[in-house]
Amino acid sequence: MKPNSKILFLALAYPKIPNSSNLYTDLMEEFRDQGHEVFVVAPTVNENEVGLNEEEGIHVIRVKTLPLLNVNPIQKGIANVLLPYQYKKAIKKYFKSDSLDLIIMPTPPISLIDVASWLKKKYQSKLYLILRDIFPQNAVDLGMMKKGGMLYNFFRKKEHLLYEVADEIGCMSQGNIDYVIKHNPTVKTEKLHLLPNWQKEIPQFSDDKVALRKKYNFDDNFVIIFGGNIGLPQKLENILAVAELFQPEDKVLFFIVGQGTEKAKIEKLINEKNIQNVVIKNSLPRDDYQNIISVADCGLISLHENFTIPNIPSKSLSYFNAKIPVLAAIDVNTDYGTIIQDEVKAGVWAPSNEPNLIKEKIDLLRSNPQLCKQMGENGYHYFVNHVTPKHSYEVVKSQVKRAK
């Protein structure tokens, strides 16, 4: 990738910097800071800002779309099918350039391959795929789609096209690479390489931790925090089953921060079962959330037990950043548990549908403060040395340079 390259990123969710951020805003800021001209195509944050806007030195084409997040599967499906047409129309109107060096496309959504393929052909650009969602199989795993059905076959063809058109494919883990190869024998394996999740480092909370714990009524509890989407993939019903195993005198508190399609259902279950040791809060700005994490005792990962694809949740990076251990309640098909427990040595894991085993892991952590501290340090060391946006930028840069 040459210096001062022109980059176009096709985003599904791209919040306004600096009000909010995610792993993709972090990466685009890194491309900007490395001297590249960055364009982003993304849904509107509010309806008054449709079109080309300058956001923190990045050219952002905001597109009015149907709701894409926190909606039911039918609404989400329709919105994703329409998305490529909406993006293509906006690009034609606002992207006035005679050159484009690199297109970066993440999954989800898989439907944007049509736009990426059109841009690649028009500008003779390289296409880098960030594979973060193996679709449509994940929808099959969650019972949202029937394998072999018309909709499944439609998206499966899109998936094949995705792997064929991309020049390079960055995968979250070796398990992801192995899965793609096993289920897609025609893919060129030399395209596949590791691109772990990344996150910008946030300074450690340096104010009064005791006061912050008191503010959120953590008191002397062992606080297990969860932040992010509350949807089908997370299946937090499994965590409620674990919470019910603890008695009030155990002083274990589950603190959940986020939004999602299953939030109302989870809140209803908490009320119906009168579960006293689970608290749910709305989403918070990243810095505020990171401060709360810093005074928690453990960071929670929860994945649906029916997954057959290897998911690697990015939220663990916030836990690494805060130097707290990770508790992973996950399916047995992901290699995430091996990475966390055996490679990084930053936490423990148990099958997500085995509440008693998860409780054993919690009991291990809360009875071993020194172990928790060491795991937190291990996670932080891994984080700053391997998975910052600069590390990810260097991977993309080297792979694009290698691609023929």
C-alpha positions in Angstrom: 0.0 0.0 0.0 1.6 3.2 -1.2 1.9 6.3 1.1 -1.1 8.7 0.9 -3.4 6.1 -0.5 -7.1 6.8 -0.9 -9.1 4.5 1.2 -12.9 3.8 1.2 -14.4 2.0 4.1 -17.9 0.5 3.9 -19.4 0.6 7.4 -22.5 -0.8 9.0 -22.1 1.2 12.2 -19.9 4.3 12.3 -20.6 6.6 15.3 -19.6 10.2 15.3 -16.1 10.8 16.6 -15.4 11.9 19.3 -18.9 11.6 20.8 -18.6 7.8 20.5 -16.4 5.2 18.8 -15.9 1.6 17.9 -13.2 -0.6 16.5 -13.8 0.7 13.0 -13.6 4.4 13.9 -10.3 3.5 15.7 -8.9 1.8 12.6 -10.0 4.7 10.2 -8.4 7.2 12.6 -5.2 5.2 12.4 -5.3 5.2 8.6 -5.8 9.0 8.7 -3.0 9.5 11.1 -0.7 7.4 8.8 -1.3 10.0 6.1 -4.0 8.3 4.0 -7.1 10.0 2.7 -10.0 8.2 4.2 -13.6 8.0 3.0 -16.3 6.2 4.9 -19.8 5.2 3.8 -22.1 4.7 6.7 -25.7 5.1 7.9 -26.8 8.4 9.2 -26.5 9.2 12.9 -29.3 11.7 12.6 -31.5 12.6 9.6 -30.1 16.1 9.3 -26.7 15.0 8.2 -27.2 13.1 5.0 -24.5 13.4 2.4 -20.7 14.1 2.6 -19.5 15.4 5.9 -16.0 16.1 7.3 -15.7 14.3 10.6 -12.4 14.6 12.5 -10.4 14.7 9.2 -12.3 11.8 7.7 -14.7 12.2 4.7 -17.9 10.5 5.8 -20.8 9.9 3.4 -23.9 9.5 5.6 -26.7 7.5 4.0 -30.3 7.4 5.1 -31.2 3.7 5.6 -33.9 1.6 7.2 -33.1 0.7 10.9 -30.2 -1.8 10.9 -29.6 -2.4 14.6 -31.9 -3.4 17.5 -34.7 -4.4 15.2 -36.4 -7.8 14.6 -34.9 -10.2 12.0 -37.4 -9.4 9.2 -36.8 -5.7 9.5 -33.1 -6.2 9.7 -33.2 -8.5 6.6 -35.1 -6.0 4.5 -32.7 -3.2 5.6 -29.6 -5.3 4.6 -31.0 -6.2 1.2 -31.7 -2.5 0.4 -28.4 -1.3 1.8 -26.2 -1.9 -1.3 -28.6 0.0 -3.5 -28.7 2.9 -1.0 -24.9 3.0 -0.7 -24.2 2.7 -4.4 -26.5 5.7 -5.1 -24.8 7.8 -2.4 -21.3 6.9 -3.6 -22.2 7.9 -7.2 -23.5 11.2 -5.9 -20.8 12.2 -3.3 -17.6 10.3 -4.1 -16.1 12.5 -6.8 -12.8 10.9 -7.5 -10.9 9.4 -10.4 -8.9 7.1 -8.2 -9.3 4.7 -5.3 -6.5 2.6 -4.0 -8.1 0.4 -1.3 -11.7 -0.7 -0.4 -12.1 -2.1 3.1 -15.3 -4.0 3.9 -16.2 -5.7 7.2 -18.8 -8.3 7.8 -21.6 -7.8 8.8 -23.3 -7.1 6.4 -22.5 -9.6 3.7 -24.8 -7.7 1.2 -22.3 -4.9 0.7 -20.1 -7.2 -1.4 -22.1 -6.0 -4.4 -21.0 -2.4 -3.8 -17.4 -3.5 -3.0 -17.2 -5.6 -6.2 -18.6 -2.6 -8.3 -16.1 -0.2 -6.8 -13.2 -2.6 -7.3 -14.0 -3.1 -10.9 -14.6 0.6 -11.5 -11.3 1.8 -9.9 -9.2 -1.3 -10.3 -8.7 -1.2 -6.5 -7.7 -3.8 -4.0 -10.4 -5.1 -1.7 -9.6 -6.1 1.9 -12.2 -8.1 3.7 -12.4 -7.9 7.5 -14.2 -11.1 8.4 -16.1 -10.6 11.7 -19.3 -12.5 11.0 -19.6 -15.8 9.1 -23.0 -15.4 7.6 -25.5 -17.0 6.9 -24.3 -19.9 9.1 -24.5 -17.8 12.3 -28.2 -17.1 11.5 -28.8 -20.8 11.0 -27.1 -21.5 14.4 -29.5 -19.0 16.1 -32.6 -20.5 14.4 -33.2 -17.4 12.4 -32.7 -19.1 9.0 -33.2 -22.5 7.6 -30.2 -24.2 6.1 -30.9 -25.0 2.4 -33.8 -22.6 2.2 -34.2 -19.9 -0.5 -32.9 -17.1 1.7 -30.0 -19.2 3.0 -29.0 -20.1 -0.6 -29.2 -16.4 -1.7 -26.8 -15.3 1.1 -24.6 -18.3 0.7 -24.0 -17.3 -2.9 -23.1 -13.8 -1.6 -20.6 -15.4 0.8 -18.9 -17.3 -2.0 -18.7 -14.1 -4.0 -17.2 -12.3 -1.0 -14.4 -14.8 -0.6 -13.8 -14.8 -4.4 -13.7 -11.0 -4.9 -11.6 -10.1 -1.9 -7.9 -9.8 -2.4 -7.1 -10.4 1.2 -9.2 -11.7 4.1 -8.4 -10.8 7.7 -9.8 -13.4 10.2 -10.2 -13.1 14.0 -8.6 -16.4 14.9 -7.1 -19.5 13.6 -10.4 -21.2 14.3 -12.0 -18.7 11.8 -9.4 -19.5 9.2 -9.9 -23.3 9.6 -13.7 -22.9 9.5 -13.7 -20.9 6.2 -11.3 -23.4 4.6 -13.3 -26.4 5.7 -16.7 -25.1 4.5 -15.4 -23.2 1.4 -13.0 -25.6 -0.4 -12.7 -23.2 -3.4 -11.3 -20.3 -1.4 -7.7 -19.4 -2.0 -6.2 -20.2 1.3 -3.3 -17.7 0.8 -5.8 -14.9 1.1 -6.6 -15.9 4.7 -4.6 -14.5 7.6 -4.9 -13.4 11.2 -6.4 -10.0 12.0 -7.4 -10.1 15.7 -9.9 -7.6 17.0 -8.3 -4.3 18.0 -9.1 -1.3 20.2 -7.5 2.1 21.0 -6.0 2.2 24.5 -7.9 4.3 27.0 -6.0 5.8 29.9 -6.4 4.0 33.2 -9.0 5.4 35.6 -6.9 7.3 38.2 -9.6 8.9 40.4 -11.2 7.5 43.5 -12.2 3.9 42.7 -13.9 3.4 46.1 -16.2 6.4 45.4 -17.0 5.1 41.9 -17.9 1.7 43.2 -20.1 3.3 45.8 -21.8 5.4 43.1 -22.9 2.3 41.3 -23.7 0.4 44.5 -21.0 -2.2 44.0 -20.2 -2.0 47.7 -18.2 -5.1 48.7 -19.6 -7.4 46.0 -17.5 -9.3 43.5 -18.7 -7.4 40.4 -18.9 -9.2 37.1 -19.5 -6.7 34.3 -20.9 -7.2 30.8 -21.0 -4.5 28.2 -22.4 -4.5 24.7 -25.2 -5.9 22.6 -28.0 -7.8 24.4 -29.3 -10.0 21.7 -29.8 -13.6 20.6 -26.0 -14.3 20.1 -25.3 -13.4 23.7 -28.2 -15.4 25.2 -28.0 -13.8 28.6 -30.6 -16.2 29.9 -27.6 -18.5 30.6 -26.1 -15.8 32.8 -29.3 -15.4 34.7 -29.2 -19.1 35.5 -25.8 -18.7 36.9 -26.8 -15.7 39.0 -29.6 -17.7 40.6 -27.0 -20.2 42.0 -25.5 -17.5 44.2 -27.0 -16.6 47.6 -27.2 -13.0 48.9 -24.3 -13.7 51.3 -22.1 -14.7 48.4 -21.9 -11.0 47.4 -21.7 -11.6 43.7 -23.2 -8.9 41.4 -23.8 -9.1 37.7 -23.7 -5.6 36.2 -24.9 -5.5 32.5 -24.5 -2.4 30.3 -26.0 -2.3 26.9 -29.0 -2.3 24.5 -30.4 -4.9 22.1 -33.4 -6.8 20.8 -33.4 -9.2 23.9 -33.0 -6.5 26.6 -36.7 -6.3 27.4 -37.0 -10.0 27.6 -34.0 -10.3 30.0 -35.4 -7.5 32.2 -38.7 -9.3 32.3 -37.1 -12.5 33.4 -35.1 -10.7 36.1 -38.3 -9.3 37.5 -40.4 -12.5 37.2 -37.7 -14.5 38.9 -36.9 -11.7 41.4 -33.2 -12.0 40.7 -31.6 -9.5 43.1 -28.0 -9.8 42.0 -28.4 -8.7 38.3 -28.5 -5.0 37.3 -29.0 -3.7 33.8 -28.0 -0.2 32.7 -28.3 1.5 29.3 -25.4 2.0 27.0 -22.7 4.5 28.1 -20.0 6.5 26.3 -16.9 4.4 25.9 -14.8 6.4 28.4 -17.5 6.3 31.1 -18.0 2.6 30.5 -14.2 2.0 30.6 -14.1 3.8 34.0 -16.8 1.5 35.4 -15.0 -1.6 34.1 -11.9 -0.5 35.9 -13.6 -0.8 39.3 -15.3 -4.2 38.4 -13.6 -7.4 39.4 -14.2 -9.5 36.3 -15.3 -9.0 32.7 -18.0 -11.3 31.2 -18.3 -12.8 27.7 -21.5 -14.6 26.9 -22.2 -16.6 23.7 -25.1 -18.8 22.6 -24.3 -22.5 23.1 -25.7 -23.3 19.6 -23.0 -21.5 17.7 -21.0 -23.7 15.3 -18.8 -20.9 14.0 -15.8 -19.6 16.0 -16.9 -16.2 17.4 -14.2 -14.0 19.0 -16.0 -11.2 21.0 -14.2 -7.8 20.7 -15.5 -6.6 24.1 -12.8 -8.6 25.8 -10.3 -5.8 24.7 -12.0 -3.3 27.1 -11.5 -5.8 29.9 -7.8 -6.2 28.9 -7.5 -2.4 28.8 -8.9 -2.2 32.4 -6.6 -5.0 33.7 -9.4 -7.2 34.9 -9.7 -11.0 34.2 -12.2 -12.4 31.7 -14.9 -14.9 32.4 -16.1 -16.5 29.2 -19.4 -18.4 29.1 -19.2 -19.6 25.5 -20.0 -22.4 23.0 -17.6 -25.3 22.6 -16.9 -24.6 18.9 -15.0 -21.4 19.3 -11.3 -21.2 20.0 -11.9 -18.1 22.1 -11.6 -20.0 25.4 -8.3 -21.5 24.4 -7.0 -18.0 23.4 -8.1 -16.4 26.7 -7.2 -19.2 29.1 -4.2 -20.9 27.6 -2.5 -18.5 25.2 -3.1 -15.0 26.7 -3.7 -16.4 30.2 -6.1 -13.6 30.9 -9.1 -15.4 32.1 -11.2 -18.6 32.4 -14.0 -20.2 30.4 -16.8 -22.7 30.7 -19.6 -23.9 28.3 -22.4 -21.3 28.3 -25.2 -23.8 29.0 -23.4 -25.3 32.1 -24.3 -22.8 34.9 -22.7 -24.9 37.6 -19.3 -25.0 35.8 -19.5 -21.2 35.2 -20.2 -20.8 38.9 -17.1 -22.9 39.7 -15.0 -20.5 37.5 -16.5 -17.5 39.3 -15.7 -19.1 42.7 -12.1 -19.7 41.6 -11.7 -16.0 40.6 -13.3 -14.5 43.7 -11.3 -16.6 46.0 -8.0 -15.8 44.3 -7.4 -12.0 44.2 -3.7 -12.5 43.2 -4.7 -14.7 40.3 -7.2 -12.1 39.1 -4.5 -9.4 39.3 -2.1 -11.6 37.3 -4.7 -12.4 34.6 -5.5 -8.7 34.4 -1.8 -7.8 33.9 -1.5 -10.6 31.2 -4.5 -9.3 29.3 -3.2 -5.7 29.4 0.3 -6.8 28.2 -1.2 -8.7 25.3 -3.5 -5.8 24.5 -0.9 -3.0 24.2 1.6 -5.3 22.4 -0.6 -7.0 19.9 -4.1 -5.6 19.3 -4.0 -1.8 19.1 -5.3 -0.1 15.9 -1.6 0.5 14.9 -1.0 -3.3 15.0 -4.1 -3.9 12.8 -3.1 -1.1 10.4 0.3 -2.8 9.9 -1.3 -6.1 9.2 -3.7 -4.6 6.6 -0.8 -2.6 5.0 1.5 -5.6 4.7 -1.2 -7.9 3.4 -2.4 -5.4 0.8 1.2 -4.9 -0.3 1.6 -8.6 -0.7 -1.6 -9.2 -2.7 -1.2 -9.6 -6.4 
